[in-house]
Amino acid sequence: MTEGQITPSDRTVTEVTTATKVEAPTMQTYYCNSVDVLTSVYDFTLTIGQMRASSPEAIVIEQQARVIMSPQHMKVLAKLLTEKVAVYEESIAPIPVMPIVSPQLTEA
């Protein structure tokens, strides 16, 4: 090892104790009852939208926003969501879930 070289054992993680959240002026809020998840080697893409019945046989999904994140971030998000759902169910009530139905999708 050369002088001044940093080794993995020299690295430390700085613990952040405070964070300030500031809403961007362009912040928008969406109601979501449809989520498509696409994956690649490099990222996960969540496309959120609202399902709207256009007829008894057909559903229109209005896609409203797309969130793209790294696999590492997605794994942390999945863990956080699992924990939050468990706390909700423990303090309020179990959340009933209907079987997932995947209709044939067509692009508009």
C-alpha positions in Angstrom: 0.0 0.0 0.0 1.3 3.4 -0.9 1.4 6.3 1.5 -1.9 8.3 1.6 -3.9 5.5 0.1 -7.3 4.9 1.7 -8.3 1.3 2.4 -11.9 0.1 3.0 -11.2 -0.3 6.7 -10.3 3.5 6.8 -13.7 4.5 5.5 -16.4 5.5 7.9 -20.1 6.2 7.5 -21.2 9.5 8.8 -24.5 9.3 10.6 -26.9 12.0 9.7 -28.9 13.1 12.7 -31.1 15.8 11.2 -32.7 16.3 7.8 -34.8 19.1 6.5 -37.6 18.4 3.9 -38.5 21.2 1.6 -41.4 20.9 -0.9 -40.4 21.9 -4.4 -42.7 24.6 -5.9 -43.7 22.0 -8.6 -44.6 19.3 -6.0 -47.8 17.4 -7.1 -49.9 14.8 -5.3 -51.5 11.9 -7.1 -54.0 9.2 -6.0 -52.8 5.9 -7.3 -54.7 2.6 -7.7 -52.5 1.1 -10.4 -48.7 0.5 -10.4 -46.6 -1.0 -13.2 -43.1 -2.1 -12.2 -40.4 -2.5 -14.9 -36.9 -3.6 -14.1 -33.5 -3.5 -15.9 -30.0 -4.3 -14.7 -29.6 -0.7 -13.7 -32.9 0.5 -12.4 -36.5 0.0 -11.4 -39.3 2.0 -13.0 -42.6 2.5 -11.2 -45.4 3.9 -13.4 -48.4 5.1 -11.3 -51.9 5.7 -12.5 -55.6 5.5 -11.9 -57.8 2.8 -13.2 -61.1 4.0 -14.7 -63.8 1.8 -15.9 -64.8 2.8 -19.4 -67.2 -0.1 -19.9 -68.1 -3.4 -18.1 -65.5 -5.2 -20.2 -62.7 -2.6 -20.4 -60.6 -0.6 -18.0 -58.6 2.5 -18.9 -55.5 3.1 -16.8 -54.5 6.8 -16.9 -50.8 6.8 -16.3 -49.9 9.9 -14.3 -46.3 9.7 -13.1 -43.1 7.7 -13.4 -40.5 7.2 -10.7 -37.1 5.6 -11.6 -34.7 4.4 -8.9 -31.6 2.3 -8.4 -32.0 -1.4 -7.4 -30.4 -0.5 -4.0 -33.0 2.3 -3.4 -35.8 0.0 -4.4 -34.7 -2.7 -2.0 -34.6 -0.1 0.9 -38.0 1.2 -0.2 -39.5 -2.3 -0.3 -38.2 -2.9 3.3 -39.6 0.4 4.5 -43.0 -0.2 2.9 -43.1 -3.7 4.5 -42.3 -2.3 7.9 -44.9 0.5 7.6 -47.7 -2.0 6.5 -46.9 -4.2 9.4 -47.1 -1.3 11.9 -50.4 -0.2 10.3 -51.9 -3.7 10.5 -50.7 -4.1 14.1 -52.2 -0.8 15.3 -55.3 -0.5 13.1 -56.4 -3.8 11.4 -55.2 -6.3 8.8 -55.5 -5.1 5.3 -57.6 -7.4 3.1 -56.2 -7.9 -0.4 -58.1 -9.2 -3.4 -56.4 -11.6 -5.8 -54.3 -9.8 -8.4 -55.8 -9.9 -11.8 -53.7 -8.9 -14.8 -55.9 -7.8 -17.6 -54.5 -7.7 -21.2 -52.9 -4.3 -21.6 -52.9 -2.3 -24.8 -51.0 1.0 -25.4 -53.1 4.0 -26.3 
